[in-house]
Amino acid sequence: MLYRLQIPVYRGVDRPLIGATSQNASYYHGQDGLGDVPDQNAPDLSYIQSEHAVLAMIRLVNQHPGDTSIA
């Protein structure tokens, strides 16, 4: 479902949690991770929530006990 702006998006970490962090694949994936291809329909990044993704997951799981699962 495209253009569903009411679904919150949270930012996570910007580097690997484990393993080497000195590797850079921007030569392959581009600076934006999608090959730096211009996208006229790119979403407005101002919709990204200020709460960190991990904290949001913890909060949501606690708010809805038994309603979440690992897929």
C-alpha positions as a Python dict, from the first residue, in 0.01 Angstrom:
ca = {
    (1, 'M'): (0, 0, 0),
    (2, 'L'): (168, 313, -120),
    (3, 'Y'): (146, 661, 23),
    (4, 'R'): (14, 555, 365),
    (5, 'L'): (150, 850, 562),
    (6, 'Q'): (-37, 755, 880),
    (7, 'I'): (198, 458, 933),
    (8, 'P'): (481, 583, 1158),
    (9, 'V'): (840, 527, 1049),
    (10, 'Y'): (1124, 528, 1301),
    (11, 'R'): (1496, 567, 1238),
    (12, 'G'): (1723, 290, 1362),
    (13, 'V'): (2100, 261, 1382),
    (14, 'D'): (2326, 400, 1111),
    (15, 'R'): (2591, 129, 1129),
    (16, 'P'): (2612, -248, 1184),
    (17, 'L'): (2551, -367, 1540),
    (18, 'I'): (2820, -632, 1503),
    (19, 'G'): (3107, -685, 1262),
    (20, 'A'): (3331, -445, 1077),
    (21, 'T'): (3216, -85, 1061),
    (22, 'S'): (3493, 38, 833),
    (23, 'Q'): (3341, -114, 519),
    (24, 'N'): (3181, 131, 281),
    (25, 'A'): (2968, 8, -8),
    (26, 'S'): (2862, 352, -134),
    (27, 'Y'): (3053, 275, -456),
    (28, 'Y'): (2786, 10, -519),
    (29, 'H'): (2473, 130, -336),
    (30, 'G'): (2533, 505, -359),
    (31, 'Q'): (2528, 755, -76),
    (32, 'D'): (2154, 707, -23),
    (33, 'G'): (2169, 325, -33),
    (34, 'L'): (1952, 316, -346),
    (35, 'G'): (2212, 396, -611),
    (36, 'D'): (2163, 773, -591),
    (37, 'V'): (1890, 749, -855),
    (38, 'P'): (1672, 1063, -852),
    (39, 'D'): (1325, 985, -721),
    (40, 'Q'): (1060, 1245, -787),
    (41, 'N'): (823, 1057, -557),
    (42, 'A'): (1063, 1023, -265),
    (43, 'P'): (883, 1056, 68),
    (44, 'D'): (927, 1368, 277),
    (45, 'L'): (1182, 1276, 545),
    (46, 'S'): (1008, 1508, 790),
    (47, 'Y'): (759, 1223, 847),
    (48, 'I'): (1026, 1017, 1024),
    (49, 'Q'): (943, 1004, 1395),
    (50, 'S'): (1192, 1155, 1639),
    (51, 'E'): (1174, 852, 1871),
    (52, 'H'): (1444, 589, 1806),
    (53, 'A'): (1315, 267, 1647),
    (54, 'V'): (1431, 43, 1934),
    (55, 'L'): (1263, 260, 2194),
    (56, 'A'): (947, 271, 1984),
    (57, 'M'): (941, -110, 1961),
    (58, 'I'): (983, -145, 2337),
    (59, 'R'): (708, 111, 2401),
    (60, 'L'): (467, -49, 2152),
    (61, 'V'): (525, -402, 2284),
    (62, 'N'): (460, -279, 2638),
    (63, 'Q'): (147, -91, 2528),
    (64, 'H'): (9, -397, 2347),
    (65, 'P'): (110, -707, 2549),
    (66, 'G'): (43, -1031, 2364),
    (67, 'D'): (-35, -853, 2036),
    (68, 'T'): (314, -864, 1890),
    (69, 'S'): (519, -1149, 1751),
    (70, 'I'): (849, -1206, 1576),
    (71, 'A'): (786, -1296, 1215),
}
